[in-house]
């Protein structure tokens, strides 16, 4: 459980710092013999920094409860 807590802490911090990303895909618009025209489409993926904060708190709680059981 301690390892899962550490992963959640790291993921939560990253999600609070980076609130999203974009990826680009290409779509063929025209394909007439030797004439080919492609269009780049931007696909944004966003999340709330609150989600990162929740993951951070859950990760800290998992690490803290694991330390209490070991002691």
PDB file of N, CA, C, O and CB in Angstrom:
ATOM      1  N   UNK A   1       0.813  -1.195   0.000  1.00  0.00           N
ATOM      2  CA  UNK A   1       0.000   0.000   0.000  1.00  0.00           C
ATOM      3  C   UNK A   1       0.861   1.266   0.000  1.00  0.00           C
ATOM      4  O   UNK A   1       0.454   2.307  -0.517  1.00  0.00           O
ATOM      5  CB  UNK A   1      -0.927  -0.006   1.200  1.00  0.00           C
ATOM      6  N   UNK A   2       2.061   1.159   0.590  1.00  0.00           N
ATOM      7  CA  UNK A   2       2.942   2.322   0.618  1.00  0.00           C
ATOM      8  C   UNK A   2       3.354   2.719  -0.807  1.00  0.00           C
ATOM      9  O   UNK A   2       3.401   3.904  -1.135  1.00  0.00           O
ATOM     10  CB  UNK A   2       4.191   2.030   1.480  1.00  0.00           C
ATOM     11  N   UNK A   3       3.651   1.722  -1.648  1.00  0.00           N
ATOM     12  CA  UNK A   3       4.041   2.015  -3.029  1.00  0.00           C
ATOM     13  C   UNK A   3       2.897   2.680  -3.794  1.00  0.00           C
ATOM     14  O   UNK A   3       3.124   3.617  -4.560  1.00  0.00           O
ATOM     15  CB  UNK A   3       4.477   0.727  -3.746  1.00  0.00           C
ATOM     16  N   UNK A   4       1.674   2.199  -3.590  1.00  0.00           N
ATOM     17  CA  UNK A   4       0.513   2.803  -4.236  1.00  0.00           C
ATOM     18  C   UNK A   4       0.338   4.249  -3.766  1.00  0.00           C
ATOM     19  O   UNK A   4       0.006   5.128  -4.562  1.00  0.00           O
ATOM     20  CB  UNK A   4      -0.762   1.981  -3.939  1.00  0.00           C
ATOM     21  N   UNK A   5       0.560   4.490  -2.486  1.00  0.00           N
ATOM     22  CA  UNK A   5       0.465   5.836  -1.948  1.00  0.00           C
ATOM     23  C   UNK A   5       1.486   6.776  -2.570  1.00  0.00           C
ATOM     24  O   UNK A   5       1.169   7.923  -2.882  1.00  0.00           O
ATOM     25  CB  UNK A   5       0.643   5.807  -0.452  1.00  0.00           C
ATOM     26  N   UNK A   6       2.703   6.297  -2.749  1.00  0.00           N
ATOM     27  CA  UNK A   6       3.751   7.116  -3.360  1.00  0.00           C
ATOM     28  C   UNK A   6       3.408   7.424  -4.817  1.00  0.00           C
ATOM     29  O   UNK A   6       3.624   8.542  -5.284  1.00  0.00           O
ATOM     30  CB  UNK A   6       5.116   6.403  -3.271  1.00  0.00           C
ATOM     31  N   UNK A   7       2.878   6.439  -5.528  1.00  0.00           N
ATOM     32  CA  UNK A   7       2.474   6.657  -6.925  1.00  0.00           C
ATOM     33  C   UNK A   7       1.341   7.684  -6.994  1.00  0.00           C
ATOM     34  O   UNK A   7       1.352   8.562  -7.857  1.00  0.00           O
ATOM     35  CB  UNK A   7       2.032   5.319  -7.584  1.00  0.00           C
ATOM     36  N   UNK A   8       0.364   7.577  -6.090  1.00  0.00           N
ATOM     37  CA  UNK A   8      -0.746   8.542  -6.081  1.00  0.00           C
ATOM     38  C   UNK A   8      -0.270   9.950  -5.746  1.00  0.00           C
ATOM     39  O   UNK A   8      -0.774  10.924  -6.304  1.00  0.00           O
ATOM     40  CB  UNK A   8      -1.815   8.109  -5.078  1.00  0.00           C
ATOM     41  N   UNK A   9       0.691  10.063  -4.842  1.00  0.00           N
ATOM     42  CA  UNK A   9       1.249  11.376  -4.507  1.00  0.00           C
ATOM     43  C   UNK A   9       1.914  11.991  -5.737  1.00  0.00           C
ATOM     44  O   UNK A   9       1.679  13.157  -6.054  1.00  0.00           O
ATOM     45  CB  UNK A   9       2.270  11.260  -3.342  1.00  0.00           C
ATOM     46  N   UNK A  10       2.736  11.215  -6.424  1.00  0.00           N
ATOM     47  CA  UNK A  10       3.425  11.726  -7.618  1.00  0.00           C
ATOM     48  C   UNK A  10       2.425  12.086  -8.711  1.00  0.00           C
ATOM     49  O   UNK A  10       2.547  13.133  -9.347  1.00  0.00           O
ATOM     50  CB  UNK A  10       4.432  10.688  -8.147  1.00  0.00           C
ATOM     51  N   UNK A  11       1.444  11.227  -8.927  1.00  0.00           N
ATOM     52  CA  UNK A  11       0.436  11.485  -9.953  1.00  0.00           C
ATOM     53  C   UNK A  11      -0.398  12.720  -9.599  1.00  0.00           C
ATOM     54  O   UNK A  11      -0.722  13.528 -10.470  1.00  0.00           O
ATOM     55  CB  UNK A  11      -0.478  10.258 -10.127  1.00  0.00           C
ATOM     56  N   UNK A  12      -0.736  12.859  -8.333  1.00  0.00           N
ATOM     57  CA  UNK A  12      -1.499  14.028  -7.897  1.00  0.00           C
ATOM     58  C   UNK A  12      -0.741  15.322  -8.099  1.00  0.00           C
ATOM     59  O   UNK A  12      -1.310  16.316  -8.550  1.00  0.00           O
ATOM     60  CB  UNK A  12      -1.876  13.889  -6.447  1.00  0.00           C
ATOM     61  N   UNK A  13       0.551  15.315  -7.766  1.00  0.00           N
ATOM     62  CA  UNK A  13       1.365  16.512  -7.984  1.00  0.00           C
ATOM     63  C   UNK A  13       1.445  16.859  -9.470  1.00  0.00           C
ATOM     64  O   UNK A  13       1.308  18.025  -9.842  1.00  0.00           O
ATOM     65  CB  UNK A  13       2.775  16.310  -7.413  1.00  0.00           C
ATOM     66  N   UNK A  14       1.666  15.862 -10.315  1.00  0.00           N
ATOM     67  CA  UNK A  14       1.740  16.111 -11.754  1.00  0.00           C
ATOM     68  C   UNK A  14       0.418  16.645 -12.297  1.00  0.00           C
ATOM     69  O   UNK A  14       0.406  17.541 -13.141  1.00  0.00           O
ATOM     70  CB  UNK A  14       2.127  14.832 -12.494  1.00  0.00           C
ATOM     71  N   UNK A  15      -0.697  16.094 -11.809  1.00  0.00           N
ATOM     72  CA  UNK A  15      -2.003  16.539 -12.298  1.00  0.00           C
ATOM     73  C   UNK A  15      -2.339  17.943 -11.814  1.00  0.00           C
ATOM     74  O   UNK A  15      -3.107  18.653 -12.464  1.00  0.00           O
ATOM     75  CB  UNK A  15      -3.088  15.568 -11.856  1.00  0.00           C
ATOM     76  N   UNK A  16      -1.775  18.350 -10.685  1.00  0.00           N
ATOM     77  CA  UNK A  16      -1.989  19.719 -10.221  1.00  0.00           C
ATOM     78  C   UNK A  16      -1.132  20.707 -11.012  1.00  0.00           C
ATOM     79  O   UNK A  16      -1.545  21.845 -11.236  1.00  0.00           O
ATOM     80  CB  UNK A  16      -1.676  19.829  -8.723  1.00  0.00           C
ATOM     81  N   UNK A  17       0.059  20.278 -11.434  1.00  0.00           N
ATOM     82  CA  UNK A  17       0.949  21.163 -12.184  1.00  0.00           C
ATOM     83  C   UNK A  17       0.514  21.249 -13.645  1.00  0.00           C
ATOM     84  O   UNK A  17       0.383  22.343 -14.194  1.00  0.00           O
ATOM     85  CB  UNK A  17       2.404  20.671 -12.088  1.00  0.00           C
ATOM     86  N   UNK A  18       0.291  20.093 -14.273  1.00  0.00           N
ATOM     87  CA  UNK A  18      -0.139  20.039 -15.672  1.00  0.00           C
ATOM     88  C   UNK A  18      -1.623  19.699 -15.701  1.00  0.00           C
ATOM     89  O   UNK A  18      -2.011  18.575 -15.383  1.00  0.00           O
ATOM     90  CB  UNK A  18       0.696  18.989 -16.491  1.00  0.00           C
ATOM     91  N   UNK A  19      -2.450  20.661 -16.080  1.00  0.00           N
ATOM     92  CA  UNK A  19      -3.896  20.454 -16.043  1.00  0.00           C
ATOM     93  C   UNK A  19      -4.464  19.935 -17.351  1.00  0.00           C
ATOM     94  O   UNK A  19      -5.677  19.960 -17.560  1.00  0.00           O
ATOM     95  CB  UNK A  19      -4.580  21.733 -15.685  1.00  0.00           C
ATOM     96  N   UNK A  20      -3.603  19.469 -18.222  1.00  0.00           N
ATOM     97  CA  UNK A  20      -4.090  18.908 -19.472  1.00  0.00           C
ATOM     98  C   UNK A  20      -2.991  18.824 -20.503  1.00  0.00           C
ATOM     99  O   UNK A  20      -1.866  19.273 -20.282  1.00  0.00           O
ATOM    100  CB  UNK A  20      -5.235  19.727 -20.006  1.00  0.00           C
ATOM    101  N   UNK A  21      -3.336  18.244 -21.629  1.00  0.00           N
ATOM    102  CA  UNK A  21      -2.402  18.139 -22.734  1.00  0.00           C
ATOM    103  C   UNK A  21      -3.198  18.067 -24.034  1.00  0.00           C
ATOM    104  O   UNK A  21      -4.411  17.862 -24.019  1.00  0.00           O
ATOM    105  CB  UNK A  21      -1.476  16.899 -22.572  1.00  0.00           C
ATOM    106  N   UNK A  22      -2.511  18.236 -25.139  1.00  0.00           N
ATOM    107  CA  UNK A  22      -3.114  18.172 -26.464  1.00  0.00           C
ATOM    108  C   UNK A  22      -2.415  17.095 -27.276  1.00  0.00           C
ATOM    109  O   UNK A  22      -1.208  16.889 -27.148  1.00  0.00           O
ATOM    110  CB  UNK A  22      -3.032  19.542 -27.182  1.00  0.00           C
ATOM    111  N   UNK A  23      -3.177  16.417 -28.102  1.00  0.00           N
ATOM    112  CA  UNK A  23      -2.559  15.537 -29.079  1.00  0.00           C
ATOM    113  C   UNK A  23      -3.180  15.820 -30.441  1.00  0.00           C
ATOM    114  O   UNK A  23      -4.341  16.214 -30.548  1.00  0.00           O
ATOM    115  CB  UNK A  23      -2.731  14.039 -28.682  1.00  0.00           C
ATOM    116  N   UNK A  24      -2.379  15.609 -31.471  1.00  0.00           N
ATOM    117  CA  UNK A  24      -2.774  15.963 -32.828  1.00  0.00           C
ATOM    118  C   UNK A  24      -2.904  14.696 -33.654  1.00  0.00           C
ATOM    119  O   UNK A  24      -2.041  13.819 -33.618  1.00  0.00           O
ATOM    120  CB  UNK A  24      -1.756  16.937 -33.470  1.00  0.00           C
ATOM    121  N   UNK A  25      -4.004  14.615 -34.404  1.00  0.00           N
ATOM    122  CA  UNK A  25      -4.178  13.513 -35.343  1.00  0.00           C
ATOM    123  C   UNK A  25      -4.398  14.098 -36.732  1.00  0.00           C
ATOM    124  O   UNK A  25      -4.926  15.199 -36.881  1.00  0.00           O
ATOM    125  CB  UNK A  25      -5.371  12.593 -34.926  1.00  0.00           C
ATOM    126  N   UNK A  26      -3.991  13.357 -37.729  1.00  0.00           N
ATOM    127  CA  UNK A  26      -4.159  13.823 -39.095  1.00  0.00           C
ATOM    128  C   UNK A  26      -5.304  13.081 -39.761  1.00  0.00           C
ATOM    129  O   UNK A  26      -5.454  11.869 -39.608  1.00  0.00           O
ATOM    130  CB  UNK A  26      -2.863  13.642 -39.894  1.00  0.00           C
ATOM    131  N   UNK A  27      -6.103  13.826 -40.499  1.00  0.00           N
ATOM    132  CA  UNK A  27      -7.267  13.262 -41.169  1.00  0.00           C
ATOM    133  C   UNK A  27      -7.172  13.602 -42.659  1.00  0.00           C
ATOM    134  O   UNK A  27      -6.915  14.748 -43.029  1.00  0.00           O
ATOM    135  CB  UNK A  27      -8.602  13.805 -40.544  1.00  0.00           C
ATOM    136  N   UNK A  28      -7.378  12.612 -43.489  1.00  0.00           N
ATOM    137  CA  UNK A  28      -7.339  12.829 -44.934  1.00  0.00           C
ATOM    138  C   UNK A  28      -8.613  13.510 -45.371  1.00  0.00           C
ATOM    139  O   UNK A  28      -9.706  12.985 -45.158  1.00  0.00           O
ATOM    140  CB  UNK A  28      -7.145  11.502 -45.695  1.00  0.00           C
ATOM    141  N   UNK A  29      -8.484  14.701 -45.994  1.00  0.00           N
ATOM    142  CA  UNK A  29      -9.632  15.487 -46.428  1.00  0.00           C
ATOM    143  C   UNK A  29      -9.918  15.245 -47.910  1.00  0.00           C
ATOM    144  O   UNK A  29     -11.066  15.040 -48.305  1.00  0.00           O
ATOM    145  CB  UNK A  29      -9.389  16.984 -46.167  1.00  0.00           C
ATOM    146  N   UNK A  30      -8.867  15.269 -48.720  1.00  0.00           N
ATOM    147  CA  UNK A  30      -9.030  15.087 -50.164  1.00  0.00           C
ATOM    148  C   UNK A  30      -8.047  14.025 -50.632  1.00  0.00           C
ATOM    149  O   UNK A  30      -6.865  14.068 -50.291  1.00  0.00           O
ATOM    150  CB  UNK A  30      -8.809  16.430 -50.936  1.00  0.00           C
ATOM    151  N   UNK A  31      -8.539  13.072 -51.413  1.00  0.00           N
ATOM    152  CA  UNK A  31      -7.690  12.032 -51.984  1.00  0.00           C
ATOM    153  C   UNK A  31      -8.145  11.786 -53.424  1.00  0.00           C
ATOM    154  O   UNK A  31      -8.940  10.885 -53.693  1.00  0.00           O
ATOM    155  CB  UNK A  31      -7.752  10.710 -51.132  1.00  0.00           C
ATOM    156  N   UNK A  32      -7.632  12.596 -54.331  1.00  0.00           N
ATOM    157  CA  UNK A  32      -8.000  12.489 -55.739  1.00  0.00           C
ATOM    158  C   UNK A  32      -6.724  12.193 -56.524  1.00  0.00           C
ATOM    159  O   UNK A  32      -5.951  13.100 -56.830  1.00  0.00           O
ATOM    160  CB  UNK A  32      -8.703  13.804 -56.258  1.00  0.00           C
ATOM    161  N   UNK A  33      -6.513  10.938 -56.841  1.00  0.00           N
ATOM    162  CA  UNK A  33      -5.315  10.549 -57.593  1.00  0.00           C
ATOM    163  C   UNK A  33      -4.055  10.979 -56.868  1.00  0.00           C
ATOM    164  O   UNK A  33      -3.846  10.607 -55.713  1.00  0.00           O
ATOM    165  CB  UNK A  33      -5.340  11.153 -58.996  1.00  0.00           C
ATOM    166  N   UNK A  34      -3.200  11.769 -57.542  1.00  0.00           N
ATOM    167  CA  UNK A  34      -1.952  12.196 -56.899  1.00  0.00           C
ATOM    168  C   UNK A  34      -2.149  13.348 -55.903  1.00  0.00           C
ATOM    169  O   UNK A  34      -1.221  13.700 -55.175  1.00  0.00           O
ATOM    170  CB  UNK A  34      -0.953  12.614 -57.960  1.00  0.00           C
ATOM    171  N   UNK A  35      -3.347  13.931 -55.867  1.00  0.00           N
ATOM    172  CA  UNK A  35      -3.620  15.051 -54.961  1.00  0.00           C
ATOM    173  C   UNK A  35      -4.157  14.527 -53.636  1.00  0.00           C
ATOM    174  O   UNK A  35      -5.239  13.943 -53.573  1.00  0.00           O
ATOM    175  CB  UNK A  35      -4.627  16.044 -55.598  1.00  0.00           C
ATOM    176  N   UNK A  36      -3.387  14.744 -52.586  1.00  0.00           N
ATOM    177  CA  UNK A  36      -3.791  14.305 -51.246  1.00  0.00           C
ATOM    178  C   UNK A  36      -3.636  15.480 -50.293  1.00  0.00           C
ATOM    179  O   UNK A  36      -2.565  16.077 -50.193  1.00  0.00           O
ATOM    180  CB  UNK A  36      -2.942  13.075 -50.764  1.00  0.00           C
ATOM    181  N   UNK A  37      -4.711  15.801 -49.600  1.00  0.00           N
ATOM    182  CA  UNK A  37      -4.683  16.904 -48.635  1.00  0.00           C
ATOM    183  C   UNK A  37      -5.081  16.354 -47.273  1.00  0.00           C
ATOM    184  O   UNK A  37      -6.125  15.722 -47.116  1.00  0.00           O
ATOM    185  CB  UNK A  37      -5.637  18.073 -49.070  1.00  0.00           C
ATOM    186  N   UNK A  38      -4.212  16.616 -46.285  1.00  0.00           N
ATOM    187  CA  UNK A  38      -4.458  16.168 -44.915  1.00  0.00           C
ATOM    188  C   UNK A  38      -4.741  17.374 -44.028  1.00  0.00           C
ATOM    189  O   UNK A  38      -4.239  18.474 -44.261  1.00  0.00           O
ATOM    190  CB  UNK A  38      -3.251  15.361 -44.370  1.00  0.00           C
ATOM    191  N   UNK A  39      -5.555  17.138 -43.010  1.00  0.00           N
ATOM    192  CA  UNK A  39      -5.877  18.184 -42.046  1.00  0.00           C
ATOM    193  C   UNK A  39      -5.444  17.704 -40.663  1.00  0.00           C
ATOM    194  O   UNK A  39      -5.781  16.592 -40.256  1.00  0.00           O
ATOM    195  CB  UNK A  39      -7.408  18.536 -42.072  1.00  0.00           C
ATOM    196  N   UNK A  40      -4.704  18.534 -39.947  1.00  0.00           N
ATOM    197  CA  UNK A  40      -4.285  18.212 -38.582  1.00  0.00           C
ATOM    198  C   UNK A  40      -5.388  18.657 -37.627  1.00  0.00           C
ATOM    199  O   UNK A  40      -5.809  19.814 -37.638  1.00  0.00           O
ATOM    200  CB  UNK A  40      -2.918  18.899 -38.225  1.00  0.00           C
ATOM    201  N   UNK A  41      -5.847  17.720 -36.803  1.00  0.00           N
ATOM    202  CA  UNK A  41      -6.887  18.026 -35.818  1.00  0.00           C
ATOM    203  C   UNK A  41      -6.288  18.001 -34.421  1.00  0.00           C
ATOM    204  O   UNK A  41      -5.595  17.055 -34.046  1.00  0.00           O
ATOM    205  CB  UNK A  41      -8.064  17.022 -35.922  1.00  0.00           C
ATOM    206  N   UNK A  42      -6.560  19.043 -33.662  1.00  0.00           N
ATOM    207  CA  UNK A  42      -6.075  19.171 -32.304  1.00  0.00           C
ATOM    208  C   UNK A  42      -7.132  18.612 -31.343  1.00  0.00           C
ATOM    209  O   UNK A  42      -8.303  18.981 -31.427  1.00  0.00           O
ATOM    210  CB  UNK A  42      -5.742  20.655 -31.972  1.00  0.00           C
ATOM    211  N   UNK A  43      -6.720  17.725 -30.434  1.00  0.00           N
ATOM    212  CA  UNK A  43      -7.631  17.112 -29.459  1.00  0.00           C
ATOM    213  C   UNK A  43      -7.148  17.447 -28.047  1.00  0.00           C
ATOM    214  O   UNK A  43      -6.218  16.813 -27.549  1.00  0.00           O
ATOM    215  CB  UNK A  43      -7.715  15.558 -29.662  1.00  0.00           C
ATOM    216  N   UNK A  44      -7.765  18.431 -27.400  1.00  0.00           N
ATOM    217  CA  UNK A  44      -7.346  18.767 -26.037  1.00  0.00           C
ATOM    218  C   UNK A  44      -7.939  17.805 -25.001  1.00  0.00           C
ATOM    219  O   UNK A  44      -9.094  17.392 -25.109  1.00  0.00           O
ATOM    220  CB  UNK A  44      -7.753  20.202 -25.704  1.00  0.00           C
ATOM    221  N   UNK A  45      -7.134  17.462 -24.006  1.00  0.00           N
ATOM    222  CA  UNK A  45      -7.580  16.641 -22.874  1.00  0.00           C
ATOM    223  C   UNK A  45      -7.281  17.454 -21.618  1.00  0.00           C
ATOM    224  O   UNK A  45      -6.121  17.754 -21.332  1.00  0.00           O
ATOM    225  CB  UNK A  45      -6.858  15.211 -22.842  1.00  0.00           C
ATOM    226  N   UNK A  46      -8.317  17.810 -20.871  1.00  0.00           N
ATOM    227  CA  UNK A  46      -8.153  18.656 -19.686  1.00  0.00           C
ATOM    228  C   UNK A  46      -8.816  17.996 -18.474  1.00  0.00           C
ATOM    229  O   UNK A  46      -9.790  17.255 -18.608  1.00  0.00           O
ATOM    230  CB  UNK A  46      -8.755  20.067 -19.932  1.00  0.00           C
ATOM    231  N   UNK A  47      -8.272  18.278 -17.306  1.00  0.00           N
ATOM    232  CA  UNK A  47      -8.878  17.848 -16.048  1.00  0.00           C
ATOM    233  C   UNK A  47      -8.702  18.960 -15.026  1.00  0.00           C
ATOM    234  O   UNK A  47      -7.872  19.854 -15.190  1.00  0.00           O
ATOM    235  CB  UNK A  47      -8.246  16.514 -15.539  1.00  0.00           C
ATOM    236  N   UNK A  48      -9.487  18.886 -13.987  1.00  0.00           N
ATOM    237  CA  UNK A  48      -9.437  19.901 -12.936  1.00  0.00           C
ATOM    238  C   UNK A  48      -8.260  19.622 -12.002  1.00  0.00           C
ATOM    239  O   UNK A  48      -7.975  18.460 -11.716  1.00  0.00           O
ATOM    240  CB  UNK A  48     -10.767  19.935 -12.140  1.00  0.00           C
ATOM    241  N   UNK A  49      -7.574  20.655 -11.521  1.00  0.00           N
ATOM    242  CA  UNK A  49      -6.509  20.434 -10.549  1.00  0.00           C
ATOM    243  C   UNK A  49      -7.032  19.874  -9.233  1.00  0.00           C
ATOM    244  O   UNK A  49      -6.256  19.358  -8.429  1.00  0.00           O
ATOM    245  CB  UNK A  49      -5.768  21.724 -10.293  1.00  0.00           C
ATOM    246  N   UNK A  50      -8.332  19.970  -9.007  1.00  0.00           N
ATOM    247  CA  UNK A  50      -8.926  19.398  -7.797  1.00  0.00           C
ATOM    248  C   UNK A  50      -8.748  17.875  -7.796  1.00  0.00           C
ATOM    249  O   UNK A  50      -8.538  17.274  -6.742  1.00  0.00           O
ATOM    250  CB  UNK A  50     -10.433  19.770  -7.698  1.00  0.00           C
ATOM    251  N   UNK A  51      -8.831  17.261  -8.966  1.00  0.00           N
ATOM    252  CA  UNK A  51      -8.625  15.813  -9.067  1.00  0.00           C
ATOM    253  C   UNK A  51      -7.216  15.456  -8.606  1.00  0.00           C
ATOM    254  O   UNK A  51      -7.029  14.474  -7.888  1.00  0.00           O
ATOM    255  CB  UNK A  51      -8.860  15.321 -10.521  1.00  0.00           C
ATOM    256  N   UNK A  52      -6.230  16.243  -9.012  1.00  0.00           N
ATOM    257  CA  UNK A  52      -4.861  16.027  -8.549  1.00  0.00           C
ATOM    258  C   UNK A  52      -4.736  16.198  -7.048  1.00  0.00           C
ATOM    259  O   UNK A  52      -4.018  15.445  -6.390  1.00  0.00           O
ATOM    260  CB  UNK A  52      -3.915  16.975  -9.250  1.00  0.00           C
ATOM    261  N   UNK A  53      -5.435  17.188  -6.501  1.00  0.00           N
ATOM    262  CA  UNK A  53      -5.411  17.394  -5.050  1.00  0.00           C
ATOM    263  C   UNK A  53      -6.009  16.227  -4.289  1.00  0.00           C
ATOM    264  O   UNK A  53      -5.497  15.834  -3.240  1.00  0.00           O
ATOM    265  CB  UNK A  53      -6.151  18.657  -4.692  1.00  0.00           C
ATOM    266  N   UNK A  54      -7.090  15.674  -4.814  1.00  0.00           N
ATOM    267  CA  UNK A  54      -7.719  14.502  -4.170  1.00  0.00           C
ATOM    268  C   UNK A  54      -6.764  13.315  -4.200  1.00  0.00           C
ATOM    269  O   UNK A  54      -6.611  12.614  -3.199  1.00  0.00           O
ATOM    270  CB  UNK A  54      -9.059  14.130  -4.875  1.00  0.00           C
ATOM    271  N   UNK A  55      -6.125  13.087  -5.336  1.00  0.00           N
ATOM    272  CA  UNK A  55      -5.162  11.979  -5.425  1.00  0.00           C
ATOM    273  C   UNK A  55      -3.992  12.195  -4.469  1.00  0.00           C
ATOM    274  O   UNK A  55      -3.504  11.247  -3.853  1.00  0.00           O
ATOM    275  CB  UNK A  55      -4.643  11.829  -6.868  1.00  0.00           C
ATOM    276  N   UNK A  56      -3.550  13.432  -4.349  1.00  0.00           N
ATOM    277  CA  UNK A  56      -2.459  13.745  -3.426  1.00  0.00           C
ATOM    278  C   UNK A  56      -2.853  13.435  -1.986  1.00  0.00           C
ATOM    279  O   UNK A  56      -2.074  12.828  -1.251  1.00  0.00           O
ATOM    280  CB  UNK A  56      -2.056  15.217  -3.554  1.00  0.00           C
ATOM    281  N   UNK A  57      -4.044  13.842  -1.577  1.00  0.00           N
ATOM    282  CA  UNK A  57      -4.510  13.602  -0.206  1.00  0.00           C
ATOM    283  C   UNK A  57      -4.675  12.104   0.056  1.00  0.00           C
ATOM    284  O   UNK A  57      -4.293  11.616   1.120  1.00  0.00           O
ATOM    285  CB  UNK A  57      -5.845  14.335   0.047  1.00  0.00           C
ATOM    286  N   UNK A  58      -5.238  11.380  -0.902  1.00  0.00           N
ATOM    287  CA  UNK A  58      -5.412   9.928  -0.733  1.00  0.00           C
ATOM    288  C   UNK A  58      -4.051   9.240  -0.638  1.00  0.00           C
ATOM    289  O   UNK A  58      -3.871   8.331   0.172  1.00  0.00           O
ATOM    290  CB  UNK A  58      -6.233   9.333  -1.909  1.00  0.00           C
ATOM    291  N   UNK A  59      -3.095   9.670  -1.461  1.00  0.00           N
ATOM    292  CA  UNK A  59      -1.750   9.090  -1.403  1.00  0.00           C
ATOM    293  C   UNK A  59      -1.078   9.342  -0.065  1.00  0.00           C
ATOM    294  O   UNK A  59      -0.449   8.444   0.496  1.00  0.00           O
ATOM    295  CB  UNK A  59      -0.888   9.651  -2.518  1.00  0.00           C
ATOM    296  N   UNK A  60      -1.207  10.558   0.448  1.00  0.00           N
ATOM    297  CA  UNK A  60      -0.627  10.870   1.760  1.00  0.00           C
ATOM    298  C   UNK A  60      -1.296  10.032   2.851  1.00  0.00           C
ATOM    299  O   UNK A  60      -0.625   9.550   3.763  1.00  0.00           O
ATOM    300  CB  UNK A  60      -0.775  12.381   2.076  1.00  0.00           C
ATOM    301  N   UNK A  61      -2.607   9.861   2.758  1.00  0.00           N
ATOM    302  CA  UNK A  61      -3.319   9.056   3.752  1.00  0.00           C
ATOM    303  C   UNK A  61      -2.858   7.598   3.703  1.00  0.00           C
ATOM    304  O   UNK A  61      -2.693   6.969   4.748  1.00  0.00           O
ATOM    305  CB  UNK A  61      -4.841   9.141   3.522  1.00  0.00           C
ATOM    306  N   UNK A  62      -2.648   7.058   2.505  1.00  0.00           N
ATOM    307  CA  UNK A  62      -2.180   5.671   2.391  1.00  0.00           C
ATOM    308  C   UNK A  62      -0.789   5.504   2.982  1.00  0.00           C
ATOM    309  O   UNK A  62      -0.532   4.523   3.679  1.00  0.00           O
ATOM    310  CB  UNK A  62      -2.178   5.226   0.928  1.00  0.00           C
ATOM    311  N   UNK A  63       0.105   6.436   2.719  1.00  0.00           N
ATOM    312  CA  UNK A  63       1.461   6.345   3.268  1.00  0.00           C
ATOM    313  C   UNK A  63       1.420   6.503   4.787  1.00  0.00           C
ATOM    314  O   UNK A  63       2.136   5.800   5.499  1.00  0.00           O
ATOM    315  CB  UNK A  63       2.386   7.422   2.637  1.00  0.00           C
ATOM    316  N   UNK A  64       0.587   7.418   5.288  1.00  0.00           N
ATOM    317  CA  UNK A  64       0.511   7.657   6.732  1.00  0.00           C
ATOM    318  C   UNK A  64      -0.076   6.455   7.468  1.00  0.00           C
ATOM    319  O   UNK A  64       0.418   6.081   8.531  1.00  0.00           O
ATOM    320  CB  UNK A  64      -0.328   8.903   7.019  1.00  0.00           C
ATOM    321  N   UNK A  65      -1.130   5.846   6.909  1.00  0.00           N
ATOM    322  CA  UNK A  65      -1.720   4.674   7.588  1.00  0.00           C
ATOM    323  C   UNK A  65      -0.783   3.473   7.516  1.00  0.00           C
ATOM    324  O   UNK A  65      -0.792   2.632   8.415  1.00  0.00           O
ATOM    325  CB  UNK A  65      -3.086   4.313   6.960  1.00  0.00           C
ATOM    326  N   UNK A  66       0.011   3.379   6.477  1.00  0.00           N
ATOM    327  CA  UNK A  66       0.965   2.278   6.371  1.00  0.00           C
ATOM    328  C   UNK A  66       2.054   2.410   7.412  1.00  0.00           C
ATOM    329  O   UNK A  66       2.508   1.400   7.949  1.00  0.00           O
ATOM    330  CB  UNK A  66       1.577   2.226   4.976  1.00  0.00           C
ATOM    331  N   UNK A  67       2.485   3.611   7.713  1.00  0.00           N
ATOM    332  CA  UNK A  67       3.526   3.822   8.724  1.00  0.00           C
ATOM    333  C   UNK A  67       3.008   3.485  10.118  1.00  0.00           C
ATOM    334  O   UNK A  67       3.764   2.985  10.951  1.00  0.00           O
ATOM    335  CB  UNK A  67       4.028   5.276   8.685  1.00  0.00           C
ATOM    336  N   UNK A  68       1.732   3.751  10.382  1.00  0.00           N
ATOM    337  CA  UNK A  68       1.162   3.437  11.696  1.00  0.00           C
ATOM    338  C   UNK A  68       1.109   1.934  11.929  1.00  0.00           C
ATOM    339  O   UNK A  68       1.332   1.476  13.050  1.00  0.00           O
ATOM    340  CB  UNK A  68      -0.241   4.035  11.826  1.00  0.00           C
ATOM    341  N   UNK A  69       0.820   1.169  10.899  1.00  0.00           N
ATOM    342  CA  UNK A  69       0.730  -0.284  11.040  1.00  0.00           C
ATOM    343  C   UNK A  69       2.107  -0.909  11.244  1.00  0.00           C
ATOM    344  O   UNK A  69       2.227  -1.897  11.968  1.00  0.00           O
ATOM    345  CB  UNK A  69       0.057  -0.896   9.810  1.00  0.00           C
ATOM    346  N   UNK A  70       3.149  -0.356  10.624  1.00  0.00           N
ATOM    347  CA  UNK A  70       4.497  -0.912  10.729  1.00  0.00           C
ATOM    348  C   UNK A  70       5.079  -0.656  12.109  1.00  0.00           C
ATOM    349  O   UNK A  70       5.757  -1.525  12.656  1.00  0.00           O
ATOM    350  CB  UNK A  70       5.412  -0.318   9.652  1.00  0.00           C
ATOM    351  N   UNK A  71       4.834   0.503  12.681  1.00  0.00           N
ATOM    352  CA  UNK A  71       5.431   0.894  13.960  1.00  0.00           C
ATOM    353  C   UNK A  71       4.958   0.081  15.067  1.00  0.00           C
ATOM    354  O   UNK A  71       5.371   0.291  16.208  1.00  0.00           O
ATOM    355  CB  UNK A  71       5.169   2.294  14.263  1.00  0.00           C
TER     356      UNK A  71
END
